[in-house]
Each structure stands twice: as structure tokens, then as C-alpha cells.
Amino acid sequence: MRRLFAIPLPLAVAAALCGLAGGNAYAEFASRGGHVELPDSSVEQPDHIGVRPHTNFEMFIPNTGGMANALAPSPLRQATPQIGPPYAGYFFETPASLGCVYHLVSAPVAGCNPNVVTTNPSGGARAIAIVDAYDYPTAASDLSVFSSQFGLPQANLQVVYANGRKPPGNANWNIEEALDIEWAHAMAPNAKIYLVESASASYSDLLTAVSAANSLLKSAGGGEVSMSWGGSEFSLETGYDSYFTQTGVVYFAASGDSPGVIWPSTSRNVVSAGGTSISRNPTTGVFQDELAWQSGGGGPSLYEPLPSYQSGVPGMTSRGTPDVAADANPSTGVWVYAHPYWYIVGGTSVSTPIWAGIVNSAGSFSATSQNELTTLYADRSIASDFTDITQGSCGPNQGYLAVTGWDFCTGIGSPVGTGGK
């Protein structure tokens, strides 16, 4: 879905939410619903395949019925400082609410309501490298705002230009970068965050940035690389899988936001992060269940052979994605701050840094992604480590079902604590 209206998207978001900021905001939202917008950076054109990947995020826009106000430049900002959602009443996810849902906090609160829970994940060590395209000039200040809003410690962030020169800016990729650094920090607040910026959104430049991330994490004693970008498979992809083999580094990539599979998520050297939907009671906000996200990417690879860690999955004849999953539905999305707006964001660009942060917090620091994947698959049936998602569908014609055990929608499932990771 491309943007069809002339109003700048951030102003539309601002007007929609600012119009509901007073009173019972959620009751107003629930009666009018909302819609999802796909930024241009998340749209793949035919000539992009094998040349230029895309982002994997979408934005949820609550309906207010009075979009004329979107013409007024009224940024979405909280009225008063608080620890919790920037606007009370909404049930979109916070670091504390997902920390509660995924049992990353010591004493999860019943229901995990985003407007009630305030205890955040507290783990993390060494470093996580976020690899994205273009320069994000307000990265440090935006991450500081996000951390203050949700009661997280201030981050140890370092921005690195992959080729040694400051890249040009790009508004859509800035939202991607905000999402990635904020939610990796949310899940592993004590890890150092490297934001490695490539000169452009080409595979050539992004893989140069992966190489830079490899060197940074090697110096840091190991860690994780989070890559929320990707594109349709191409015949030469296996030749680039060697970029994801730095000793001491585990690589994560988004499985995609549409039917089918994308690279580098399909690489045997990468943990593929798929998507789920969080179900909450529409009146109380109480967590009810987690289901497969119908738009999540997944399926068998055309070019990558079956890896040893998937040999025990029935019916698999080639590399299958995703390996794991977490919240990605924009309708059940997460809060993201990119100056000067708050956004509600979904897509497997969300699940990717979430999983990178959780594995960092687990503290195992596997020697390779394949070692990490071997651990994940060996522990996949342990209910205290993973939630097996058994409801929902995805894929072409919604032909893949979430079933007991591994499936093409959610892989092993979503995280429960840091055990088995």
C-alpha cells in the first residue's frame, strides 16, 4: 500500500493522536479504528532484486474522523513527563509490556497492560550493532527521549559511518533506525549500541556496513548484529553469506512483511525473525494470546540448502524461515520516537532488534549464528523457553498455518525469558 494522500505522514500521525490525547483516548480510538501505512522504503520494485533491499516496517495510523487538523504542524509530544506510554489509554506496546509478555522481568504483572506495567528488562552486556542505511542525525537525542519516556537507563550509543564519511539523510530510514536502536536498547539496556550507517540502501553498501559491524563487535568481545532490511531472493545470494561469519557474532534479520521469503533472512548464517500479533482485551488491555501475524514472511528458500540445525524439522528440504518470532503486527505495534514525533510501528523490523536484544541479555554469546541456531532448535520444545504459536496463518493465499511445533509463520515461536537462547 503506497501513500495516496498529500498530507505528510508524520503530521497525520500527530493530528490523529493529538486529537485523542484527552479523556478516554482508547475508547475514542476503538470506535473509529485505524489503518496501516507502508513507507516507500518498505516497497520493493522489480529492479531492486539482488541490488537494493527494503526496510520491513509499517505504521499504524489511528482514525479520528477529522484529518483536516493534519494540516497544522502539531507534533505528537506528551503533555507531561511520565514512565509509560506517551499517551495514556492506548494498548500499543512498551518496553515494560513486552518485557512482561515475554517474561523478561522478574515478576510479570497479570495482564501486562502497557498503561500499568513499568518494570523493564534489565539485562545486556558487550554490544549490539544495528546496521542500517543513511544518516540519522538525531539518533542520540531520540534514543535519550525514548529511554526517559519509558524509564530505561540512558544508552551507551555510538554512531559509526561504515565508509568513514557521513552518509546523506533519508526520512523513512530514520524511522527504521529509531525503531532498531530503541528496541534493541529496550530489551538489553546494559549493552552498548553501535549504529552502523551505510552510505546508501544498496546491498553493496549495507554489506560494507556489516563488515564494519563485525570489526566493532570483535573488539567488544562479541555480540549481535541486527539487520531489519532484506529483499526477494536472488541466485547469487549464497555467495554473500560469508559476511555473516565473524567469530563471536550472532546475526539477526527480518523475515519480511509479505508472503514469501527474503535474503539475508534466508542465509544459513542468520537467525530469521518472524512476526506475531499480540491479542489484548479491547476494553481492559489485558494480554489474551499471541497469534501468527498474517503478513509475516516465511517459507522455504529457493537457493539455500537445508542447514543441519533444521534437519529435525519434518518435511524440510531447504532452508526454511523464520526461526523465531515476536510482535510485528502494526495494529499491535510498538511506540517509537523519531524527532519530533511518536510513531506506532510494526513489521518484522520490530521483531529483529527485539530478538537481538533478548539473545544479548541471555548472555551466552555464541561463537557463531549456527551455534546459536543449534541451541534454539535443540530447546524449541521447552515451554519455559518458548511459546509455540499454534493459531493463525500466513504466506501465499494464507496457505501456511501456525501449528504445534515449527512452522513457516512463526518458526520455533516467541520468547519466554532468556532461557534456551
C-alpha angles and dihedrals in degrees: 000000000000125000108269101180130078097226111104107253097233090055090050090052091047095050093046095053099032088055089060100039096106128067121353098353096177095051088055093047094046092056093053104032122200144236140239125247124200116210120225091248090065094055118095118211121203092251091054095070111114091358111060129019126207136226119258105219136108132188128229115219116196114220117237101170093233107078093157086087088066088080089069114084098238109149118211104253132151117256095222133011115266141156104247138038115355087236121035121231101037119111098214114131128274130186089261096048094050090041086057096044092048095042093241092138127071098243114024113205118232110263095011090230108190090222093054110035118079105163109109132199108273107193135098139114141182109010150312119207117209111202115202140144130261132006122301103197097187096045097118097044093044092051088050091053091048092049094048092047094056100033096251122147114261111270130246096230128174122183114210127190105219096214095034096257130093109258124223118265129257122188097211094047088049089063089049091051092047090052093048100048094040097051096040086053091046092058097038107024094169096054121098111245121218115193104200110195121201123211093245142351094267120119089239093058096039092052089050085056090050088055090051090049090051091056093047093050092045088057090046092056095255139312143146137304117213118202115179093177133084146134145212115306120268131193096250096051097104088062089066097048089093089076087074099058106087108140111249095022128107116199127212127191135178116257091216139256101255138050115297137028134297137198136269085030088064094054113117087225095059135074106233114218116207132185141262137180121235113221116209131175103262092223105037102025091230115156110251109170147325121242138179113278106239093218096050118122123241145126142108120321120243094211112019115087123228110282120222094245090062095045091101094056109103116245097008115141100161137018109304129200147249109036097187138359145209139171110318108142107115088215087064093032137149132254115257128181121211112163121299100001142060113224135193104225136185139164132098085290082080098050093048100065089035090060093042089054095046093050089047090052090050086068099212094118095196118215092238141004089251090057090050092048091049088055093047094050093044090055098038096110095052106107092200089061104038140022109226105220107219104168131073137032141243142170133067108348086355084282097151116079128204102240140168106292127010118348140171092252104054106002111208091351138247127321127273108190121312097293119120092020 
